[in-house]
């Protein structure tokens, strides 16, 4: 039996395909269990037999077999015989301590996003994010009420940088400018990667006070604490003076009004001729399949942000005095693109 791009059998059509789509939450929970219980991590060490996988992870062998057998339909594992399974390239991403691991993202999504989506019908009816309805406050307000949540979110975003965005910066060099400020920079992983190509540059990681401890650690571990400052603050209130501003998957977190306020704040603080580097998915204006469309559901459910087309990015940047210079080609394996813009004022 062959499978389609989403892992479902190609013969599925009509009611069968709809049942699989409706039961997607069950698949999400199975993937969460495989990640959280380190089933994928043990399997990635070469363990194939269900009995040993269960013994190593403290789980029920029969249940593990049934879960893995089902995930085989979705391209996560390959079944070898009755009770042996191996991870596919996709399944490896749920293991810990591997390049491109999305384990932290899998855990964060299921522990912070899953339950709020129970209120998604109200989002469609009212326009309010489901998370705001569920938590009684915005997602970011809830996220920063406990340090552990902020750390978990930072780790998940770092896994996106190392995994999903891994090919985005291949061969990319920043626009000219001595000081690069990464706004909403989380643990600083994006900035650190870019500064490796620019040993003559200095950097600033700027994020909320509850988030920046992770950046202090990562910058120190990279041995770049003499070149990179870590600053806690709210970028709607204040941003550091810099020559280049990096916004990596930041603008999609906010509605147009908030984005315009942030961009205006940058424009008023930046040095003359400052450049802007925006890393985002760009929503196609046609009907083609694109990852940004599913991410847009996440934006609807969790926060006030949205995915945008290139025209919408161009208009948004222009509203704050930035001219879109170019969209930098990225690897075919990446859903993200790099937009460069210049301050015209």
HURA-V997693 format. One record per residue. RES is the residue in one small letter. D_CENTER is the distance of its C-alpha to the mean C-alpha in Angstrom with 1 decimal. Layout:
# HURA-V997693
res:RES d_center:D_CENTER
res:RES d_center:D_CENTER
This chain:
# HURA-V997693
res:x d_center:32.3
res:x d_center:29.7
res:x d_center:26.3
res:x d_center:24.3
res:x d_center:20.9
res:x d_center:19.4
res:x d_center:21.5
res:x d_center:24.2
res:x d_center:27.7
res:x d_center:28.9
res:x d_center:32.0
res:x d_center:30.1
res:x d_center:31.1
res:x d_center:31.8
res:x d_center:32.1
res:x d_center:30.7
res:x d_center:27.5
res:x d_center:27.1
res:x d_center:27.8
res:x d_center:24.9
res:x d_center:22.5
res:x d_center:23.9
res:x d_center:23.6
res:x d_center:19.9
res:x d_center:19.4
res:x d_center:21.7
res:x d_center:19.7
res:x d_center:16.6
res:x d_center:18.9
res:x d_center:20.3
res:x d_center:17.1
res:x d_center:16.4
res:x d_center:19.9
res:x d_center:19.7
res:x d_center:16.8
res:x d_center:18.1
res:x d_center:21.7
res:x d_center:21.0
res:x d_center:22.7
res:x d_center:20.4
res:x d_center:20.9
res:x d_center:24.7
res:x d_center:24.7
res:x d_center:23.0
res:x d_center:26.0
res:x d_center:28.3
res:x d_center:29.3
res:x d_center:30.1
res:x d_center:32.6
res:x d_center:31.6
res:x d_center:34.2
res:x d_center:32.9
res:x d_center:29.2
res:x d_center:30.4
res:x d_center:32.6
res:x d_center:30.0
res:x d_center:27.4
res:x d_center:30.0
res:x d_center:29.4
res:x d_center:31.7
res:x d_center:32.5
res:x d_center:33.4
res:x d_center:30.3
res:x d_center:28.1
res:x d_center:30.1
res:x d_center:29.6
res:x d_center:25.9
res:x d_center:25.5
res:x d_center:28.0
res:x d_center:26.1
res:x d_center:22.7
res:x d_center:24.8
res:x d_center:25.1
res:x d_center:21.3
res:x d_center:21.3
res:x d_center:19.9
res:x d_center:23.3
res:x d_center:26.6
res:x d_center:29.7
res:x d_center:32.7
res:x d_center:35.8
res:x d_center:36.1
res:x d_center:34.1
res:x d_center:32.1
res:x d_center:28.5
res:x d_center:26.3
res:x d_center:22.6
res:x d_center:21.5
res:x d_center:19.0
res:x d_center:16.4
res:x d_center:17.7
res:x d_center:17.6
res:x d_center:13.8
res:x d_center:14.6
res:x d_center:17.0
res:x d_center:16.8
res:x d_center:17.5
res:x d_center:17.0
res:x d_center:15.4
res:x d_center:12.1
res:x d_center:12.0
res:x d_center:9.4
res:x d_center:12.0
res:x d_center:10.4
res:x d_center:7.5
res:x d_center:10.4
res:x d_center:12.5
res:x d_center:10.5
res:x d_center:10.0
res:x d_center:13.7
res:x d_center:15.0
res:x d_center:13.6
res:x d_center:12.9
res:x d_center:15.5
res:x d_center:18.7
res:x d_center:18.0
res:x d_center:17.8
res:x d_center:21.4
res:x d_center:22.2
res:x d_center:20.6
res:x d_center:24.1
res:x d_center:24.8
res:x d_center:21.8
res:x d_center:23.4
res:x d_center:26.7
res:x d_center:26.1
res:x d_center:23.0
res:x d_center:21.8
res:x d_center:18.4
res:x d_center:19.0
res:x d_center:17.4
res:x d_center:19.9
res:x d_center:22.7
res:x d_center:21.8
res:x d_center:21.3
res:x d_center:23.9
res:x d_center:21.8
res:x d_center:18.5
res:x d_center:15.3
res:x d_center:14.9
res:x d_center:18.6
res:x d_center:18.4
res:x d_center:15.5
res:x d_center:17.7
res:x d_center:20.9
res:x d_center:20.5
res:x d_center:19.3
res:x d_center:18.1
res:x d_center:15.5
res:x d_center:14.2
res:x d_center:14.3
res:x d_center:12.4
res:x d_center:9.5
res:x d_center:9.7
res:x d_center:10.0
res:x d_center:6.9
res:x d_center:4.9
res:x d_center:7.7
res:x d_center:7.3
res:x d_center:4.4
res:x d_center:6.9
res:x d_center:9.7
res:x d_center:9.0
res:x d_center:7.4
res:x d_center:8.3
res:x d_center:11.3
res:x d_center:13.8
res:x d_center:12.9
res:x d_center:15.1
res:x d_center:17.8
res:x d_center:21.0
res:x d_center:19.6
res:x d_center:21.7
res:x d_center:21.2
res:x d_center:23.9
res:x d_center:26.9
res:x d_center:26.9
res:x d_center:27.7
res:x d_center:25.2
res:x d_center:21.4
res:x d_center:19.6
res:x d_center:15.9
res:x d_center:15.5
res:x d_center:12.8
res:x d_center:12.4
res:x d_center:11.4
res:x d_center:13.0
res:x d_center:13.9
res:x d_center:12.4
res:x d_center:11.9
res:x d_center:15.3
res:x d_center:17.0
res:x d_center:16.1
res:x d_center:17.6
res:x d_center:20.5
res:x d_center:21.6
res:x d_center:22.8
res:x d_center:24.5
res:x d_center:26.7
res:x d_center:28.7
res:x d_center:25.9
res:x d_center:25.1
res:x d_center:21.8
res:x d_center:20.8
res:x d_center:17.6
res:x d_center:17.8
res:x d_center:16.1
res:x d_center:17.6
res:x d_center:20.3
res:x d_center:18.7
res:x d_center:15.6
res:x d_center:17.6
res:x d_center:19.4
res:x d_center:16.5
res:x d_center:16.7
res:x d_center:20.4
res:x d_center:20.2
res:x d_center:17.9
res:x d_center:20.0
res:x d_center:23.2
res:x d_center:22.2
res:x d_center:21.7
res:x d_center:25.1
res:x d_center:24.1
res:x d_center:25.1
res:x d_center:28.0
res:x d_center:25.9
res:x d_center:22.9
res:x d_center:23.5
res:x d_center:21.1
res:x d_center:21.9
res:x d_center:21.1
res:x d_center:21.5
res:x d_center:20.4
res:x d_center:19.7
res:x d_center:21.5
res:x d_center:24.6
res:x d_center:24.6
res:x d_center:22.9
res:x d_center:24.3
res:x d_center:26.6
res:x d_center:25.2
res:x d_center:25.8
res:x d_center:22.3
res:x d_center:19.4
res:x d_center:15.8
res:x d_center:13.2
res:x d_center:9.8
res:x d_center:7.6
res:x d_center:10.2
res:x d_center:12.8
res:x d_center:11.0
res:x d_center:11.0
res:x d_center:14.7
res:x d_center:17.8
res:x d_center:20.1
res:x d_center:22.4
res:x d_center:20.0
res:x d_center:18.5
res:x d_center:22.1
res:x d_center:23.0
res:x d_center:20.4
res:x d_center:21.3
res:x d_center:25.0
res:x d_center:24.6
res:x d_center:23.3
res:x d_center:26.2
res:x d_center:28.7
res:x d_center:27.8
res:x d_center:27.0
res:x d_center:29.7
res:x d_center:31.6
res:x d_center:29.9
res:x d_center:26.4
res:x d_center:23.6
res:x d_center:20.2
res:x d_center:17.2
res:x d_center:14.4
res:x d_center:11.3
res:x d_center:10.1
res:x d_center:10.6
res:x d_center:14.3
res:x d_center:15.7
res:x d_center:18.9
res:x d_center:22.1
res:x d_center:23.6
res:x d_center:23.2
res:x d_center:21.4
res:x d_center:18.7
res:x d_center:15.2
res:x d_center:11.7
res:x d_center:11.4
res:x d_center:14.0
res:x d_center:12.4
res:x d_center:9.3
res:x d_center:12.3
res:x d_center:13.6
res:x d_center:10.8
res:x d_center:11.7
res:x d_center:15.3
res:x d_center:15.2
res:x d_center:13.4
res:x d_center:14.0
res:x d_center:16.2
res:x d_center:13.8
res:x d_center:13.7
res:x d_center:12.9
res:x d_center:15.9
res:x d_center:18.3
res:x d_center:19.7
res:x d_center:22.7
res:x d_center:20.9
res:x d_center:19.1
res:x d_center:22.5
res:x d_center:24.3
res:x d_center:21.8
res:x d_center:22.2
res:x d_center:26.0
res:x d_center:26.4
res:x d_center:25.8
res:x d_center:27.8
res:x d_center:25.3
res:x d_center:26.3
res:x d_center:23.7
res:x d_center:25.0
res:x d_center:23.1
res:x d_center:20.0
res:x d_center:19.6
res:x d_center:19.6
res:x d_center:16.9
res:x d_center:17.2
res:x d_center:17.9
res:x d_center:15.4
res:x d_center:12.4
res:x d_center:11.3
res:x d_center:10.4
res:x d_center:13.5
res:x d_center:15.0
res:x d_center:17.4
res:x d_center:20.2
res:x d_center:22.5
res:x d_center:25.6
res:x d_center:27.2
res:x d_center:30.4
res:x d_center:32.2
